[in-house]
Amino acid sequence: MSVKGGPVGLAYTGYSLTVLELCMQSALLSHALAVEFPELADTVHRLKADNSHFARLLGEHDAIDQKIARDEQKIEVLNDETLHELKQQRLKLKDELYRMATQAE
């Protein structure tokens, strides 16, 4: 399996995708902690049940992720500044949650 770059876009197993199409597809991927870090799924589940601070941060992350997903799906469109701020908040929360989960393993 290979990906080749070219002036038109990327060719992958007979399909040609432009960079914009690839970005749009990746934007719609889930950013849930258990999806992005499946190796931490058990730890995340345990911390969610046992650590109220972790559970609160995870709830904030998931709520922000849902707002971003609704924008990306054109359900509730946000202005660019708000979307950018939400993505920064989601990343900051994800970093903290990841740090907590890896330290708890």
C-alpha positions in Angstrom: 0.0 0.0 0.0 1.5 3.3 -1.0 0.6 7.0 -1.2 2.1 9.1 -4.0 2.1 12.8 -4.0 1.6 14.8 -7.2 0.6 18.2 -8.4 -3.1 17.2 -8.4 -3.3 15.5 -5.0 -2.5 12.1 -3.5 -3.2 8.8 -5.2 -4.0 5.9 -2.9 -5.0 2.5 -4.2 -6.5 3.8 -7.4 -8.4 6.7 -5.9 -7.2 10.3 -6.3 -7.8 12.6 -3.4 -6.9 16.3 -3.3 -5.3 17.7 -0.2 -8.5 19.5 0.6 -10.6 16.3 0.5 -8.1 14.6 2.8 -8.3 17.5 5.3 -12.1 17.4 5.1 -12.1 13.6 5.8 -9.7 14.0 8.7 -11.7 16.8 10.2 -14.7 14.5 10.5 -12.8 11.8 12.4 -13.7 11.4 16.0 -11.4 13.1 18.5 -12.7 11.1 21.4 -9.9 10.0 23.8 -10.7 6.3 23.5 -10.6 6.5 19.7 -7.3 8.5 19.5 -5.6 6.5 22.2 -7.1 3.0 22.2 -4.2 1.7 24.2 -5.5 3.9 27.1 -9.1 3.0 26.9 -9.2 0.9 30.1 -7.3 3.5 32.0 -9.6 6.3 30.7 -12.6 4.2 31.7 -11.2 3.6 35.2 -10.1 7.2 35.8 -13.5 8.5 34.6 -15.1 6.4 37.3 -12.6 6.9 40.1 -11.3 10.5 39.6 -13.8 13.3 39.6 -11.3 15.9 38.2 -10.5 13.6 35.3 -14.2 12.9 34.7 -14.9 16.7 34.7 -12.1 17.4 32.2 -13.2 14.5 30.0 -16.8 15.9 30.0 -15.5 19.3 29.0 -13.4 17.8 26.2 -16.3 15.8 24.9 -18.7 18.7 25.0 -16.2 20.9 23.0 -15.6 18.0 20.6 -19.3 17.7 20.0 -19.6 21.5 19.2 -16.7 21.2 16.8 -18.3 18.1 15.1 -21.6 19.9 14.8 -19.8 22.7 13.0 -17.9 20.3 10.7 -21.2 18.6 9.8 -22.8 22.0 9.1 -25.4 21.4 11.8 -24.5 24.5 13.8 -21.9 26.6 12.0 -19.5 28.6 14.2 -17.5 31.6 13.2 -13.8 31.0 12.5 -12.6 32.7 15.7 -14.9 30.6 17.9 -14.0 27.4 16.1 -10.3 28.1 16.4 -10.7 28.8 20.2 -12.7 25.6 20.7 -10.0 23.6 18.9 -7.3 25.1 21.1 -9.3 24.3 24.2 -9.9 20.7 23.0 -6.2 20.3 22.4 -5.3 21.7 25.8 -7.8 19.4 27.5 -6.6 16.4 25.5 -3.0 17.0 26.5 -3.9 17.2 30.1 -6.1 14.1 29.9 -3.4 12.1 28.1 -0.8 13.2 30.7 -3.1 12.0 33.5 -3.9 8.7 31.8 -0.3 7.8 31.0 0.8 8.7 34.6 -2.0 6.5 36.0 -1.0 3.4 34.0 
